[in-house]
Each structure stands twice: as C-alpha cells, then as structure tokens.
Amino acid sequence: MIKNEKVGVLLINTGSAASTSVSDVRDYLGQFLMDARIIDIPTWKRWLLVHGIILRTRPKITAEAYKAIWTERGSPLIVFSEDLRDALRIAMPQVDFEIGMAYGTHSIEEGMDALLAKNPDRILLAPMFPQYASATTGAVLGRAYAYATTKWNVPSVSVIPPYYDDDGFLDAWQVIARPVLDDFKPDHVLLSYHGLPIRQIHKADPSGNHCLRSDGCCDGELPANKNCYRRQCMATGRALVERLGLQEGQYSFTFQSRLGRIPWLDPATDATIEKLAKEGVKRLAILSPAFTADCLETLEEIGMAGKEIFEAHGGEAFTLVPSLNAHPKWVDAFARLVKKY
C-alpha cells in the first residue's frame, strides 16, 4: 500500500437469493446460471437449458434448501460476509470495506458505489475464493470490472490474487478444525471442494495437453497449470493434511455440487460419503476449504444432505467443520492480505 493512499476494499462473492421465496430464488438462479462463465456454452443453448429446463423445477427445490439454513438475519453467506466486513473495519479503521455479490442481493454495484462515494484513490477487489476458477473468481471479477468501466471517471482497481497456499489462510483453517477433530475423533476426514466441469479445467490450461491429460498433473506449479483450480485445491489439501497431522488413508479429497450429466471433477463428495459408510467408516468429518464462509453448499448440501447419506448407509456420527466465517484468526489473516496488496 502506498503511504497515505486511500483504499476501498470490496469483498466479492457469488451471492444469495434475497429470501426463501420461490420467486426470489428463481431470480437469483436465473442471474447466476445465465452467466457465460458459469455455464460455458453458446448463449442460445444456455438460455434453453436454464429457462427451458432448470428454472422450471430447480427454484422450488433450492428454496426449500434455503429454508433449512435461513437465519433471523437472513442468508448465512450474507450474514457471515457482513460479520467479516465489520470485523475488518475494526481491525483496519483506515480502510473502507464493503461487500458485493455478483448475483442476487447486496450487489457488486451497490458495494462499489458505496466505496466510490468515499472518493478512494484505489479499489482493491477481494474475491472470497481461495482457489481460482473462471466460474467463481473470474465471474465476480468480470462483473466488478464491467461495472467500474461504466463510470465516467473509471476508478483505479487492483485484485487480491488466489490465496490457496497463504499461511494465514491455512493457519486459520487449522485453528478452527483442530479442536473439532480432536473432540470428534473421526475415522475419516473428507476435504470437499466445489466441483467444476472437466472442460473448464482443460480450458484453463494454455498448453492444451497438461491438465488432467498427464500423470501427476497437479503435483507442482507449471506454466500450464498456474491457474488450474484442481491443482490449487490439491495444494490447499496437502497443506491442511500436514498441518492437521492426518495420515495416509485417514483422509480423502472430493468435489461437490455437480450439475447436469457432463463429466465433472472426481471423486464426487456424495458418492464418496456413501462409499465410506458402506466400507465401515462410522465417524466422518468434512471440511470445505474452497469456501471461506458457510453457505448453502456447506450447511445444507454437506451438513444436512451429506449427513443423511452417511447415516442411511451405515454411518453413525457425522460433523461438518465450520468455515472461516468471521473467526478472529481469519480476520487477522485477511487483514494481512489486504495490507500486502
């Protein structure tokens, strides 16, 4: 940070429906799924898929899922994002912080306008995704860039890069997970990451012949896999396994939230949960280190639906390790990232 530079920081994430109503959920899903970085197929095909198929049934199902996790303050993702923002304001009073969601409520446009009203010298965009993917970091940055360029005086903008291997990020996960695992004493630990279609992994590889096309493609960073989401997830996972003292056979890396019938990253979290239960695992703990705040994908998809799968196939005890949310260790770590950039 340049001395005396006035910086506004926008914490950006995918977002949430404004309420649990089917109408609000439909609006949110429509915005989200029509983004070309989310479903990367030609526009007319995407429109037919989203409006002709998905939005006919999915909003009601997703609305019920939201109802299961909704709080008095609203969507958990928004609540935890606000809590982190407020804690960072206290930790760094010289910096202005706002939140901005790419889809749904609490928009990127609203957050950026709030920062610009304070006349900053620069806006620092802070994607709340540790690992880079075009469908997450790329999508939210794209929306932020696009809105910035609508201003007559286009603001100076910079970005916090992926922090999947940042010591502060990893230490925060260790501080949160260690006591949970020590108390729960799991037979097995799953590290579950949000999934991606295989084609999106291939598209991130500029060489066209490395990612998921060669043995050990994620073992280390190369020009071909610098922006590979899977490699970054594996790097996060290996570092957490070491910090948590997990031994070979005590843990697995999986990918959740697949959509449609096209090939996605494997192994799938739900199928692995079922497999582990059938193999005799009685106590299962899950971390989701691709998320920095608990949300629909962690609280409902893993914490509720995943638990049901595990218990239905013979599992006895299941726990979801809380995400980073606004834990003081994460607030300190993120404040250091802001100071660095």
Steps between C-alpha positions, in 0.01 A plus 500: 500500500634843405542727802189710560317328213127479568379149412152353488475121520210312342449146633343324203321167487245315290199599706166379629130525437336796673257272685376143509209575268492300177479826306817645655684172460396483134631853444830414666547173310411671174772760548754245620446229240478737204856620565717369215778412745266281705348301214753545222296403196358716217248758619199347326575156640553644847168688479312185399666297775445757773155631408366192328611240755678612819278791602186289458585277799820610676372820673250310715763244605760766573248713691435205733875459550534870586215470751693229682797730569347851501570707812321787671747734327456333162721291274804357685735603219387862526503494881854361523619740228359794695663372819838473328460847349415648841793325670740625230371854546603477865834335421587754226311824574706688239351284222142503370340154464180399322355171375383436145319198360505414131140372500199560720494741790781730629632551148851581384358820351362613838824417678719677246278807504526515881880493474516754216284739702797526740731603214774236534829512312461133414253215539641163604280212384516208744349179357388275785618188316841362605548305176458655155229379263350689209152411630568660840785751520487569126124556505491741794803694377342527157189659645704738716719607207197549278327725752817702566521582129150652502632787711606819325801512729601134483650413840843351547443133582727221625439144619603266780622189313413141600614423854456122500852453643516810720627412848239718669215334311633152578573583864145631545361170374733312732391703803133438422525134399750367754277520812199365308695198379664443839159498669313306231771240432394407145584174327543698177524864390368625165628823350219593262547767232243651268504306174555619144431347158809330358480724193559806718818345640620433145416857393720642778804317359670720236714208380194286426679178595577506873204540738326163553693375197825396667593298809558711808372809322423673832817404687668838454452841337592535133407762238234258370322459836570836665128584495374143539227481762563132572874555554428782742246285687754219528762745631256624765410144592858378533589796721198446727567126526851581621385766745227273642730200527282271288657178380460319168165320497347735756383759249364552147466795259163525323290740290137596561208686339510346153228609257381311194632188330829625356829380657598686818800474727515173692458347745157637585440592864155343529611172342809490723292558814282202405804288414676572829188413700460172314868420562451528876598858582289591803621853580546745213614863512491735200684824426417721201818704437380649171255711701590781738145538634233245578220504246246280323772270365654434841212522748229328295677297231766362735376558854147374437477302174847351546416394854183331378695304238759391756248384759280329240790272402626401842690804628443591864648847568557788259633852546558797274797713606387867495643722230726800563204740518607789726728301731761735656787297352349546151436870560869543590613293200278690257609834641860396423397416142342844465813668635716298261305604192 
